[in-house]
Amino acid sequence: MAYRINENCISCGACAAECPVSAITEGDGKYEINPDTCIDCGTCASICPVGAPEQA
């Protein structure tokens, strides 16, 4: 199950920089995770300072 980024996102980009498969891109007001690319590794959730990435 892929991760998604909730509304807590502060657009810091920490998750995108650490994603091993480049599944995270800057969206409109927050970052977004491509569910087709996400490998469900949890790196984004572990690096995020506000806990925005969560399992969908």
CORTAKA-V714084 format. One record per residue. N is the residue number from 1. NEAR is the number of other C-alpha atoms within 10 Angstrom. D_FIRST is the distance of its C-alpha to the first C-alpha in Angstrom with 2 decimals. Layout:
# CORTAKA-V714084
N NEAR D_FIRST
N NEAR D_FIRST
This chain:
# CORTAKA-V714084
1 10 0.00
2 17 3.79
3 23 6.71
4 21 9.62
5 20 13.25
6 15 15.31
7 12 19.07
8 12 20.10
9 18 19.81
10 14 23.29
11 16 22.79
12 14 23.91
13 16 21.88
14 14 21.17
15 27 17.43
16 22 18.25
17 13 20.94
18 15 18.82
19 19 15.74
20 14 16.39
21 11 15.21
22 14 16.64
23 17 13.61
24 24 15.20
25 16 18.34
26 13 20.85
27 10 20.70
28 8 23.24
29 10 23.76
30 17 20.46
31 23 18.08
32 21 15.13
33 22 11.96
34 14 11.70
35 15 8.24
36 8 10.04
37 12 11.16
38 19 8.59
39 16 8.22
40 15 6.29
41 14 9.89
42 16 10.68
43 15 13.97
44 26 13.95
45 19 13.61
46 13 16.34
47 17 18.67
48 18 18.58
49 14 21.88
50 12 20.87
51 15 17.34
52 21 16.03
53 25 12.51
54 13 10.20
55 12 6.65
56 11 6.41
